[in-house]
Amino acid sequence: MSGGVDAGGEGWSLWPAPAKLNLFLRITGRRADGYHELQTVFRLLDWGDRIALRVREDGRVHRLGTSAVGVGEDDDLAVRAARILQSSANVAKGADISIEKRIPAGGGFGGGSSDAATVLVALNALWGAGLELAELARLGLQLGADVPVFVCGRNAWAEGVGERLTPLELAPAWYVLADPGVHVPTGPLFQSADLTRDAAPAKIADFVSGSLLDNAFEPVLRRREPAVEVVFQALSRIGTPRLTGSGSGCFVEFASSSAAERALTKLPDGLRAWVAGGASRSPLLDALAAMKV
């Protein structure tokens, strides 16, 4: 969606919807309901989409602009988030929603989930709905397994389908991110015969020790998507590339912003890559706190 809205105009407020990285991702089993048991660490970033919201008094929820990936208004996660909150909190007000998309669709950076979480958190405040973050996270889980971590706004160790969260304090880090430009549907990947679904469960101590860097989807995607393999080869010039989520986005971690920026200059022309910093907590929570001052 293209923002195109003067967020400084009357009635509008502007809210961040940060991207995320999965610093590792394992599949440890399949549940009776067909979903998979995962283990991962979510790292929130200081970069992402921006959402403009304006409260309406007529109860309508309306998306301004069109989806960059052809998603209809009724199927848009941000719109669905607003309507779920309306229904759950018995709110009579509505909202205009405009999203400035920066996060590539289908890249594993969490764009749609983060947009939905920001709408839940921001409209809960703007409408005076009064729901606690824990309740908003439960509503968000109806929209997607990644939504709760964005609602809670903390870096976290995650299990289950990604909804069982344990907050983690992560060291400062900066990342060179790269987008191969491949939109990878998650469903078919989970059905792939060469996907490892029975990895040994790990512990938080394993991650802290630095021994967890693997992503179950990486070997599958590198074989299936030539564009992903090309990006991995390019990023290997500057460090150890990793995949985020179920892909196709890739990243390399650095201890300083200057090191990340220097590495970025060494990548080949034409590769869509940029630098983002890890956040100690979501900028959405900062925006919410600022509103309440």
JOQUI-V444772 format. One record per backbone hydrogen bond with DSSP energy under -1.0 kcal/mol. NH is the residue of the N-H (numbers start at 1). CO is the residue of the C=O. If there is no record, write none. Layout:
NH&CO, NH&CO
This chain:
7&5, 9&6, 12&9, 13&53, 15&51, 17&49, 19&47, 20&109, 21&43, 23&41, 25&214, 26&39, 28&37, 31&35, 34&31, 37&29, 38&160, 39&26, 40&158, 41&24, 42&156, 43&21, 45&19, 46&277, 49&17, 50&100, 51&15, 52&98, 53&13, 54&96, 56&94, 62&95, 64&97, 70&67, 80&76, 81&77, 82&78, 83&79, 84&80, 85&81, 86&82, 87&83, 88&84, 89&85, 91&86, 94&56, 95&60, 96&54, 97&62, 98&52, 100&50, 101&1, 107&104, 114&110, 115&111, 116&112, 117&113, 118&114, 119&115, 120&116, 121&117, 122&118, 123&119, 124&120, 125&121, 126&122, 127&123, 129&124, 136&132, 137&133, 138&134, 139&135, 140&136, 141&137, 142&139, 143&140, 144&140, 147&144, 150&146, 151&147, 152&148, 153&149, 156&42, 157&166, 158&40, 159&164, 162&159, 164&159, 166&157, 168&155, 174&254, 175&276, 176&252, 177&274, 178&250, 179&272, 184&106, 190&186, 191&187, 192&189, 195&192, 199&27, 206&203, 207&203, 208&204, 209&205, 210&207, 211&206, 216&25, 218&215, 221&217, 222&218, 223&219, 224&220, 225&221, 229&225, 230&226, 231&227, 232&228, 233&229, 234&230, 235&231, 236&232, 237&234, 238&235, 242&251, 244&249, 247&244, 249&107, 250&178, 251&242, 252&176, 254&174, 260&256, 261&257, 262&258, 263&259, 264&260, 265&261, 266&263, 267&264, 271&268, 273&271, 274&177, 276&175, 278&173, 279&44, 282&153, 286&282, 287&283, 288&284, 289&285, 290&286, 291&287, 292&288
